[in-house]
Amino acid sequence: MQIPRMANMMANGETPEILFWVGCAGSFDQRAQKITKAFATILNKVGINYAILGKEESCTGDPARRAGNEFLFQMMAYNNIQILNGYEVKKIVTACPHCFNIFKNEYPVLGGSYEVMHHTTFLQQLINEGRIKLKEGGSFKGKKITYHDSCYLGRANNIYEAPRKVLELLDAQLIEMKRCKSKGLCCGAGGAQMFKEEEKGTTRVNFERSEEAIKTGADIIAAACPFCNTMLSDGVKNKEKEDSVKVMDVAELIAMEME
């Protein structure tokens, strides 16, 4: 894929409309790389003028801060802010709620103020503007989809409608889990738990959440976070349901159905 980089664009005297922040998962995790490609495919098809930082992008420092290493977080954040401000970045779109949350709510105090959007909100905007056109008689017609609310998107930032509005476009049947929206259950990876072993208990959080999703009878569990995607996929595998239940990002579903 031909993905424009910020440094090249600036060298040519061009300014992108948005910076697509890929994030650690989207860059290095093989499963999350597919989400990155799907979102980039949508941006290309719609003709959005965007760029990524490429090798200049480093972790936002979110896991460091959540795990209590404030010193490491501030070092990472200042480094990112220097690069972003150096390129005079105004608008950031990311497919990771963790990156979204920290840029939106915690970077401004350190001197990094940007317009930050999660990719589901950006997709909803493109749909409202009529820029995303889906194929006739899509492959999701009659399928059941349940959506899992990511903590950092839902409770932390009150974004519940955008992902659901995007999914409605697929002409599938959207079924909610008992615990959804502000009552949604965490997938088990938030707050840097993704990077450590869980404490002892009777079951794993992601097993419980995946079971709730499977019980809805959904063919697809839609997520909007690479961490949630990993945890729910593991939960589905634990139930040996990976052949009948697919865990997919909202962007992947849209990219599959676009004209």
C-alpha positions as CSV (number, residue, x, y, z in Angstrom):
1,M,0.0,0.0,0.0
2,Q,1.2,3.5,-0.8
3,I,0.8,5.4,2.5
4,P,1.9,9.0,2.6
5,R,4.4,10.0,5.3
6,M,4.4,13.3,7.1
7,A,8.1,14.0,6.5
8,N,7.7,13.5,2.7
9,M,4.6,15.6,2.5
10,M,6.1,18.5,4.4
11,A,9.3,18.3,2.2
12,N,7.0,18.7,-0.8
13,G,5.3,21.7,0.8
14,E,2.0,19.8,1.3
15,T,-0.1,19.7,4.5
16,P,-2.3,16.7,5.1
17,E,-5.9,17.2,6.3
18,I,-5.4,14.6,9.0
19,L,-2.6,12.7,10.7
20,F,-3.5,9.0,11.0
21,W,-2.0,7.8,14.3
22,V,-1.4,4.1,13.8
23,G,-0.4,3.2,17.4
24,C,1.7,0.3,18.8
25,A,-0.9,-2.4,18.2
26,G,-1.8,-1.2,14.7
27,S,1.9,-1.2,13.8
28,F,3.3,-4.3,15.4
29,D,0.5,-6.8,16.2
30,Q,-0.3,-8.9,13.2
31,R,-4.0,-9.0,13.8
32,A,-4.2,-5.2,14.4
33,Q,-2.2,-4.5,11.3
34,K,-5.3,-5.7,9.3
35,I,-7.4,-3.0,11.0
36,T,-4.8,-0.4,10.1
37,K,-4.8,-1.6,6.5
38,A,-8.7,-1.6,6.4
39,F,-8.8,2.0,7.7
40,A,-6.1,3.1,5.3
41,T,-8.0,1.5,2.4
42,I,-11.2,3.5,3.4
43,L,-9.1,6.7,3.5
44,N,-7.6,6.0,0.1
45,K,-11.0,5.1,-1.5
46,V,-12.7,8.2,-0.1
47,G,-9.8,10.4,-1.2
48,I,-8.8,11.8,2.3
49,N,-5.6,13.8,2.3
50,Y,-3.8,12.1,5.2
51,A,-0.4,11.0,6.3
52,I,1.3,8.9,9.0
53,L,4.4,9.6,11.0
54,G,6.0,6.2,10.1
55,K,9.2,5.6,12.0
56,E,8.8,9.0,13.7
57,E,5.8,7.6,15.6
58,S,6.4,6.1,19.0
59,C,4.1,5.0,21.8
60,T,1.8,7.6,23.4
61,G,3.0,6.4,26.8
62,D,-0.5,5.4,27.8
63,P,0.5,1.9,29.1
64,A,3.4,3.5,31.1
65,R,1.1,6.0,32.8
66,R,-1.6,3.4,33.5
67,A,1.0,1.1,35.0
68,G,2.3,3.9,37.3
69,N,5.5,4.9,35.5
70,E,4.8,8.6,35.3
71,F,8.4,9.5,34.4
72,L,8.5,7.3,31.4
73,F,5.1,8.5,30.3
74,Q,6.2,12.2,30.4
75,M,9.4,11.4,28.5
76,M,7.4,9.7,25.7
77,A,4.7,12.4,25.7
78,Y,7.1,15.3,25.4
79,N,8.9,13.5,22.6
80,N,5.6,13.0,20.6
81,I,4.4,16.6,21.3
82,Q,7.7,18.0,19.9
83,I,7.3,16.0,16.7
84,L,3.6,16.7,16.3
85,N,4.0,20.5,17.0
86,G,7.0,20.5,14.7
87,Y,4.8,19.4,11.9
88,E,2.0,21.8,13.0
89,V,-0.4,18.9,13.3
90,K,-4.0,20.1,13.9
91,K,-6.1,16.9,13.6
92,I,-5.4,13.4,14.6
93,V,-7.5,10.3,13.8
94,T,-6.6,7.0,15.5
95,A,-8.1,3.5,15.5
96,C,-7.0,2.9,19.1
97,P,-9.2,4.3,22.0
98,H,-6.2,4.3,24.3
99,C,-4.3,6.6,22.0
100,F,-7.4,8.7,21.4
101,N,-8.2,9.1,25.1
102,I,-4.6,10.2,26.1
103,F,-4.2,12.6,23.2
104,K,-7.6,14.1,23.8
105,N,-7.7,14.3,27.6
106,E,-4.1,14.1,28.9
107,Y,-1.7,15.6,26.3
108,P,-3.2,19.2,26.4
109,V,-1.8,19.8,29.9
110,L,1.7,19.0,28.5
111,G,1.4,21.4,25.6
112,G,-0.1,19.0,23.0
113,S,-3.5,20.3,22.0
114,Y,-5.1,18.8,18.9
115,E,-8.4,17.9,17.4
116,V,-8.6,14.2,18.1
117,M,-11.1,11.8,16.6
118,H,-11.6,8.1,17.0
119,H,-11.9,6.2,13.7
120,T,-15.5,5.3,14.3
121,T,-16.5,8.9,14.8
122,F,-14.6,9.8,11.6
123,L,-16.3,7.0,9.7
124,Q,-19.7,8.2,10.9
125,Q,-18.8,11.7,9.7
126,L,-17.9,10.3,6.2
127,I,-21.2,8.3,6.1
128,N,-23.2,11.4,7.0
129,E,-21.5,13.4,4.3
130,G,-22.4,10.6,1.8
131,R,-18.7,9.9,1.0
132,I,-18.9,6.2,2.0
133,K,-20.9,4.1,-0.5
134,L,-21.5,0.4,0.2
135,K,-22.1,-2.3,-2.4
136,E,-25.7,-3.3,-3.1
137,G,-26.9,-6.5,-1.4
138,G,-24.0,-6.6,1.1
139,S,-22.6,-9.8,2.6
140,F,-23.9,-8.9,6.0
141,K,-27.6,-8.7,5.2
142,G,-29.4,-11.0,7.6
143,K,-26.3,-11.5,9.8
144,K,-26.3,-10.7,13.5
145,I,-23.7,-8.3,14.9
146,T,-23.1,-7.5,18.5
147,Y,-21.0,-4.5,19.4
148,H,-18.6,-4.4,22.4
149,D,-18.1,-1.0,24.0
150,S,-14.4,-0.3,24.7
151,C,-14.0,1.4,28.1
152,Y,-11.8,4.2,26.8
153,L,-14.3,5.0,24.0
154,G,-17.5,4.5,26.0
155,R,-17.3,5.3,29.7
156,A,-14.2,7.5,29.4
157,N,-15.3,9.6,26.4
158,N,-19.1,8.9,26.0
159,I,-18.8,7.6,22.4
160,Y,-21.6,5.1,22.1
161,E,-23.6,6.1,19.1
162,A,-20.9,6.6,16.4
163,P,-19.8,2.9,16.1
164,R,-23.4,1.7,16.2
165,K,-24.5,4.2,13.5
166,V,-21.6,2.9,11.3
167,L,-22.7,-0.7,11.8
168,E,-26.3,0.2,11.0
169,L,-25.1,1.0,7.5
170,L,-24.3,-2.7,6.9
171,D,-27.9,-3.7,6.9
172,A,-27.2,-6.4,9.5
173,Q,-29.2,-7.1,12.7
174,L,-27.5,-5.3,15.6
175,I,-28.1,-7.1,18.9
176,E,-27.0,-5.7,22.2
177,M,-25.4,-7.7,25.0
178,K,-27.1,-7.3,28.5
179,R,-24.1,-5.3,29.7
180,C,-23.7,-2.6,27.1
181,K,-23.0,1.2,26.7
182,S,-22.3,2.8,30.1
183,K,-22.9,-0.7,31.7
184,G,-20.5,-2.5,29.3
185,L,-18.0,-4.9,30.8
186,C,-14.3,-4.4,30.2
187,C,-12.6,-6.9,27.9
188,G,-9.8,-7.2,30.5
189,A,-7.0,-5.3,28.7
190,G,-7.6,-1.7,29.9
191,G,-5.4,0.1,32.4
192,A,-2.2,-1.6,31.1
193,Q,-3.6,-5.0,32.0
194,M,-2.9,-6.0,28.4
195,F,0.8,-6.3,29.4
196,K,0.6,-8.2,32.6
197,E,-0.8,-11.4,34.0
198,E,-4.2,-11.0,35.7
199,E,-4.7,-11.5,39.4
200,K,-6.2,-14.8,40.5
201,G,-9.9,-15.2,40.3
202,T,-12.6,-17.7,39.2
203,T,-12.5,-16.7,35.5
204,R,-10.7,-14.4,33.1
205,V,-12.5,-11.2,32.3
206,N,-12.2,-11.7,28.6
207,F,-13.7,-15.2,28.9
208,E,-16.7,-13.8,30.7
209,R,-17.2,-10.9,28.2
210,S,-16.8,-13.2,25.2
211,E,-19.3,-15.6,26.6
212,E,-21.8,-12.8,26.9
213,A,-21.2,-11.9,23.3
214,I,-21.5,-15.5,22.1
215,K,-24.8,-15.9,24.0
216,T,-26.4,-13.1,21.9
217,G,-26.3,-15.6,18.9
218,A,-24.2,-13.1,16.9
219,D,-22.2,-14.2,13.9
220,I,-19.8,-11.2,14.3
221,I,-18.5,-9.5,17.5
222,A,-17.7,-5.9,16.4
223,A,-15.0,-4.1,18.3
224,A,-13.4,-0.6,17.9
225,C,-10.2,-1.2,19.8
226,P,-7.2,-3.5,18.9
227,F,-6.8,-4.5,22.6
228,C,-10.5,-5.5,22.8
229,N,-10.1,-7.4,19.5
230,T,-7.3,-9.5,20.9
231,M,-9.0,-10.3,24.2
232,L,-12.4,-11.2,22.6
233,S,-10.6,-13.3,20.0
234,D,-8.9,-15.2,22.8
235,G,-12.3,-15.7,24.6
236,V,-13.9,-17.0,21.4
237,K,-11.1,-19.4,20.8
238,N,-11.4,-20.6,24.4
239,K,-15.1,-21.5,23.7
240,E,-13.9,-23.1,20.4
241,K,-16.3,-20.9,18.5
242,E,-13.8,-19.3,16.1
243,D,-15.3,-21.0,13.1
244,S,-18.8,-19.6,13.7
245,V,-18.1,-16.3,15.5
246,K,-15.8,-13.7,14.0
247,V,-14.3,-10.8,16.0
248,M,-13.8,-7.8,13.6
249,D,-13.1,-4.1,13.8
250,V,-15.8,-1.7,12.6
251,A,-13.3,-0.4,10.0
252,E,-12.7,-3.9,8.6
253,L,-16.5,-4.5,8.2
254,I,-16.9,-1.2,6.3
255,A,-13.8,-1.7,4.1
256,M,-15.1,-5.2,3.1
257,E,-18.4,-3.7,1.9
258,M,-17.2,-0.5,0.2
259,E,-17.8,0.0,-3.5
